[in-house]
Amino acid sequence: MPSAATEQVQPAKPVKTPYSAIKESEQEFDWVDLSIIDLAEFDKPGGKQKLAAQLYDALKNIGFIYVINFGLTQEEVDEQYDFAQELFDTPLDEKMKYIADLDKGEYIGYKPFGLRDVKPGVPENTEVYNIPRFSPDVKPRPHPSAITNHWGKVEKFSKHIHQEIVMKLFALFAIVLELPEDHFTKFHQYDDNHSSYLRYMKYHARTPEQNEALENIWLKGHSDFGSLTLLFRQPIVALQVRTPKGEWKYVKPYPESITVNVADTMQFLSNGFLKSSIHRVIAPPKDQAHLDRLGVLYFVRPGDDVVLTGAKSAVLQRENMLASSETIVAKDWVKARTIANISAKEVEVEKQKLNNVGDGLTPVYT
């Protein structure tokens, strides 16, 4: 056995800074004022009613909220960002083994960045990996070791989002509309046949010249296909939402929160009361422009065969928003929105007609 004098001291491993702890921008921003929904109140006496009262104007007017105390620790969220970084650090030839069948509208699996130019000489900069539901009806497919090595934790994380966060939000939405609490949850049961998924995403940093060519807009104004989108907090300032007055305002990286936005199918299921928000991504500020922007997101979609027709609600009657006769099936809406991505115009979802869903939609991989 070596003596203490001869024993070599092993160098300490460097301490890794969690992605969520990246220094925030020091610039000033015009932040949007969003409701903060504290899910710790959900099971308290009168808690649901209190939260629903907070949600009424937010859902009707802007469709964006913050959610806090959602049952996951910051360490558990940071861990998912670590998995995302590990995945995107994997050599490209290995990642390409798991590419999604994009030509057929398939999203599950890998999408490399730079598949097309958004302007001549400026490639799109999003790199994405989508992970489907952990359910027996989902067709098995291979995944890279950066994900399978953490499979149990990814599954637990994904299921928690749907079962413990999404379902509570849908119950609150139903209370807002004075409907039975299960009105929206029954359309989004985890083990039903639907295409909800967990996403790891990376916006690669651009050069100043690229940003100038794009007028600093990385992803034009759009709404999302499904019912809800959940974005776990990340510190790079780039997300903007359009206010009811038509102004673009920044969404603040609120501490230990999830930013949740309402998407198209919930707008249909509420006949327009739940506002499918228009949002976009712009170039980060100068003091963050050199950083890649990681994202951990969860996209919620209704059952494939759910008919997207407005609820019969006393609130909708009072708001003069009774259900129209136009309907579409959820899987058909998603297909139509996928086809509509060929258009380069900025989306105006509130003006779309269900029989004309292909007009005016911006290209967006959702």
C-alpha positions in Angstrom: 0.0 0.0 0.0 1.5 3.4 -0.9 2.2 5.8 1.9 0.4 9.1 2.3 3.5 10.8 1.0 3.7 8.8 -2.2 0.0 8.5 -2.9 -1.1 10.7 -5.8 -3.9 13.1 -5.3 -6.6 12.7 -8.0 -7.7 16.0 -9.5 -11.2 17.1 -8.5 -13.8 16.7 -11.2 -15.0 20.0 -12.5 -18.4 21.1 -11.2 -20.9 21.3 -14.0 -23.2 24.3 -14.0 -26.8 23.3 -14.7 -28.2 24.8 -17.9 -30.9 26.5 -15.9 -28.2 28.4 -14.0 -26.7 30.1 -17.0 -26.4 33.8 -16.3 -29.5 35.7 -17.3 -29.3 38.7 -19.7 -28.5 42.1 -18.1 -30.5 43.9 -20.8 -33.9 45.5 -20.1 -36.9 43.9 -21.7 -40.6 44.6 -22.2 -42.0 41.6 -20.3 -45.5 40.3 -20.8 -47.6 40.2 -17.6 -48.7 36.5 -17.2 -50.7 34.8 -14.5 -48.8 32.5 -12.2 -50.7 29.3 -11.5 -49.4 27.6 -8.3 -50.4 23.9 -8.5 -49.6 23.5 -4.8 -53.1 25.1 -4.3 -54.9 22.6 -6.4 -55.8 20.1 -3.7 -56.5 22.6 -0.9 -60.0 23.5 0.0 -61.3 26.0 -2.5 -57.9 25.8 -4.3 -59.3 24.8 -7.7 -61.8 27.6 -7.7 -59.1 30.1 -6.7 -56.9 29.0 -9.6 -59.7 29.0 -12.1 -60.5 32.6 -11.2 -56.9 33.5 -11.9 -57.1 31.7 -15.3 -60.3 33.3 -16.7 -58.8 36.4 -18.3 -55.5 34.7 -19.1 -57.1 31.9 -21.1 -59.6 34.2 -22.9 -57.2 36.9 -23.9 -53.6 35.6 -24.3 -53.4 31.9 -23.8 -50.1 32.0 -21.9 -49.4 31.3 -18.2 -46.7 30.3 -15.8 -47.1 27.2 -13.7 -45.1 26.6 -10.5 -45.0 23.9 -7.8 -45.7 21.2 -10.4 -44.3 18.3 -8.5 -40.8 18.1 -10.0 -37.7 19.4 -8.4 -35.3 21.8 -10.2 -32.7 19.0 -10.0 -35.1 16.7 -11.9 -35.6 19.3 -14.6 -31.9 20.1 -14.8 -31.3 16.4 -15.3 -33.5 16.4 -18.4 -31.5 19.3 -19.8 -28.3 17.2 -19.2 -29.9 14.4 -21.1 -30.7 16.8 -24.0 -27.1 18.1 -24.1 -25.7 14.6 -24.0 -28.0 13.7 -26.9 -27.0 16.7 -29.1 -23.3 16.2 -28.3 -23.6 12.7 -29.9 -21.8 12.5 -33.2 -24.1 13.3 -36.1 -23.6 10.0 -37.9 -24.9 8.2 -34.8 -27.9 10.6 -34.4 -28.8 10.2 -38.1 -29.6 6.5 -37.4 -32.7 7.7 -35.6 -34.0 10.3 -38.0 -37.7 10.7 -38.2 -39.5 10.0 -41.5 -40.0 13.7 -42.1 -41.2 13.3 -45.7 -44.2 11.4 -44.4 -45.0 13.8 -41.7 -43.5 11.7 -39.0 -42.1 13.6 -35.9 -40.9 10.9 -33.5 -37.2 10.6 -33.5 -34.4 12.9 -34.7 -34.4 16.0 -36.9 -31.0 17.6 -37.7 -30.7 21.3 -38.1 -29.9 22.9 -41.4 -32.3 20.8 -43.5 -33.3 23.8 -45.5 -32.5 27.5 -45.9 -35.0 29.9 -44.3 -33.4 32.6 -46.5 -30.6 32.1 -49.1 -27.5 31.2 -47.3 -29.2 31.0 -43.9 -30.1 27.5 -42.8 -32.8 26.9 -40.2 -31.1 26.3 -36.8 -33.3 23.9 -34.8 -32.1 20.4 -33.9 -34.9 18.3 -32.3 -35.5 14.9 -30.8 -39.1 13.8 -30.0 -39.9 10.9 -27.7 -43.4 9.4 -27.8 -45.7 8.4 -25.0 -44.6 5.4 -22.8 -47.7 3.3 -23.6 -48.3 -0.2 -24.9 -50.1 1.1 -28.0 -47.1 3.1 -29.2 -45.0 1.2 -31.8 -41.5 0.5 -30.4 -38.6 2.1 -32.1 -34.9 2.4 -31.3 -33.4 5.4 -29.6 -29.8 6.6 -29.1 -28.0 5.5 -26.0 -28.0 9.1 -24.7 -31.7 8.5 -24.2 -31.9 4.8 -23.5 -29.3 5.0 -20.8 -31.7 7.2 -18.9 -34.9 5.6 -20.1 -36.5 5.1 -16.6 -36.0 8.8 -15.7 -37.2 10.0 -19.0 -40.4 7.9 -18.7 -41.1 9.0 -15.2 -40.6 12.7 -16.2 -42.8 12.4 -19.3 -45.6 10.6 -17.5 -45.6 13.1 -14.6 -46.0 16.0 -17.0 -49.1 14.5 -18.5 -50.7 12.9 -15.5 -49.9 15.3 -12.8 -49.6 18.7 -14.6 -51.6 18.5 -17.8 -54.6 16.8 -16.3 -54.8 19.3 -13.5 -54.7 22.2 -15.9 -57.5 20.7 -18.0 -59.6 20.2 -14.9 -59.1 23.9 -14.1 -59.9 24.9 -17.7 -63.2 23.0 -17.3 -64.0 24.8 -14.1 -63.4 28.1 -15.9 -66.0 27.2 -18.4 -68.4 25.8 -15.8 -68.1 22.3 -17.2 -67.6 19.0 -15.4 -64.0 18.7 -14.3 -63.4 15.7 -16.6 -64.7 17.5 -19.8 -61.2 18.1 -21.2 -59.3 15.4 -19.4 -61.4 12.7 -21.0 -60.1 13.8 -24.5 -56.5 13.5 -23.3 -56.2 10.2 -21.4 -52.5 9.2 -21.4 -53.1 5.6 -22.7 -55.6 6.6 -25.4 -54.4 6.7 -29.0 -52.9 10.2 -29.4 -49.6 11.8 -30.4 -48.4 13.7 -27.4 -44.6 13.7 -26.9 -41.6 14.9 -25.0 -39.1 17.0 -26.9 -35.5 17.9 -26.5 -34.7 20.9 -28.7 -31.6 23.0 -29.5 -31.5 26.4 -31.3 -28.0 26.7 -32.6 -26.5 30.2 -32.1 -26.4 32.3 -35.3 -23.8 34.8 -36.5 -24.6 38.5 -36.5 -24.8 38.4 -40.3 -27.4 35.6 -40.2 -29.5 37.4 -37.6 -29.4 40.6 -39.7 -30.5 38.6 -42.8 -33.5 37.3 -40.8 -34.3 40.6 -39.2 -33.6 38.9 -35.9 -36.6 36.6 -36.3 -35.8 32.9 -35.9 -39.3 31.5 -35.9 -42.2 33.6 -37.2 -45.5 34.1 -35.4 -47.4 30.9 -35.1 -49.7 28.8 -33.0 -49.1 25.2 -32.0 -51.0 22.2 -33.5 -52.3 20.4 -30.4 -53.9 21.3 -27.1 -51.1 22.6 -24.9 -47.3 23.2 -25.1 -45.2 23.1 -21.9 -41.8 24.7 -22.0 -39.6 24.2 -18.9 -37.7 27.3 -17.9 -34.5 28.0 -19.7 -32.5 31.3 -19.3 -32.0 32.4 -22.9 -34.3 35.3 -23.6 -35.9 34.7 -27.1 -39.6 33.8 -26.7 -42.2 36.4 -27.4 -46.0 36.3 -27.3 -48.4 38.6 -29.1 -50.7 40.5 -26.8 -54.4 41.2 -27.4 -53.3 44.7 -28.6 -51.1 43.1 -31.2 -47.8 43.9 -29.4 -44.9 41.5 -29.2 -43.7 41.1 -25.6 -41.0 39.0 -24.1 -41.8 35.9 -22.0 -39.6 36.1 -18.9 -37.6 33.0 -17.7 -39.6 32.9 -14.5 -37.8 31.0 -11.7 -38.6 27.3 -11.4 -41.6 27.5 -13.7 -43.1 26.0 -16.8 -44.4 28.3 -19.5 -47.6 26.9 -20.8 -49.5 28.0 -23.9 -52.9 27.0 -25.2 -52.8 25.5 -28.7 -55.3 25.1 -31.6 -57.3 22.1 -30.5 -58.2 23.6 -27.2 -59.4 26.7 -29.0 -61.7 24.5 -31.1 -62.9 22.5 -28.1 -63.9 25.8 -26.3 -65.2 27.5 -29.5 -62.6 30.2 -29.3 -62.7 31.0 -25.6 -59.4 29.3 -24.8 -57.0 31.4 -26.9 -54.5 29.6 -29.0 -51.6 31.9 -28.5 -49.5 33.5 -31.3 -45.9 33.4 -30.3 -42.5 33.5 -32.0 -38.7 33.1 -31.3 -36.3 35.9 -32.0 -32.5 36.3 -31.8 -31.3 36.4 -28.1 -29.8 39.6 -26.8 -26.2 40.5 -27.4 -25.0 39.1 -24.0 -26.5 35.7 -24.8 -26.2 35.7 -28.6 -23.2 33.2 -28.4 -25.2 30.6 -26.5 -27.1 27.7 -27.9 -30.7 27.7 -26.6 -31.7 24.3 -25.2 -35.3 23.4 -24.6 -37.2 20.7 -22.8 -40.8 20.7 -23.9 -44.0 18.6 -23.8 -46.6 18.8 -26.5 -50.1 17.7 -25.6 -52.5 16.4 -28.3 -56.0 15.1 -27.9 -57.1 11.5 -28.9 -56.8 11.0 -32.6 -60.5 10.5 -33.0 -61.7 13.4 -30.8 -64.1 15.6 -32.7 -63.0 19.2 -32.3 -66.3 20.9 -31.6 -67.1 23.6 -29.0 -68.5 22.7 -25.6 -72.0 23.5 -24.5 -71.0 25.9 -21.7 -72.9 28.5 -19.8 -69.8 30.7 -19.9 -69.7 30.4 -23.7 -73.4 31.4 -23.8 -72.8 34.4 -21.7 -69.8 35.4 -23.8 -71.8 34.9 -27.0 -69.4 32.2 -28.1 -71.8 29.3 -28.7 -70.6 26.3 -30.7 -70.6 26.6 -34.5 -71.5 23.8 -36.8 -68.0 23.4 -38.2 -66.1 20.4 -36.9 -62.9 18.5 -37.7 -61.4 15.4 -36.2 -58.1 15.9 -34.3 -55.9 13.7 -36.5 -57.2 15.5 -39.6 -56.4 18.9 -38.1 -52.8 17.8 -37.3 -52.5 16.5 -40.8 -53.9 19.7 -42.3 -51.5 21.9 -40.2 -48.6 19.7 -41.3 -49.4 20.3 -45.0 -50.0 24.0 -44.3 -46.4 24.3 -43.2 -45.4 25.0 -46.9 -46.7 28.5 -46.5 -44.4 31.3 -45.4 -46.9 33.8 -44.2 -47.4 34.7 -40.5 -50.2 32.7 -38.9 -53.5 34.3 -37.8 -55.2 31.4 -36.1 -58.1 33.3 -34.9 -59.1 34.1 -38.5 -58.7 30.5 -39.8 -61.7 28.5 -41.0 -61.7 24.8 -40.4 -62.4 24.2 -44.1 -59.4 26.3 -45.1 -56.7 25.4 -42.6 -53.9 25.6 -45.1 -53.9 29.3 -45.6 -51.5 31.7 -43.9 -49.6 29.3 -41.7 -45.9 29.7 -41.1 -43.5 26.8 -41.4 -42.9 25.4 -37.9 -41.8 22.0 -36.8 -44.2 21.1 -34.0 
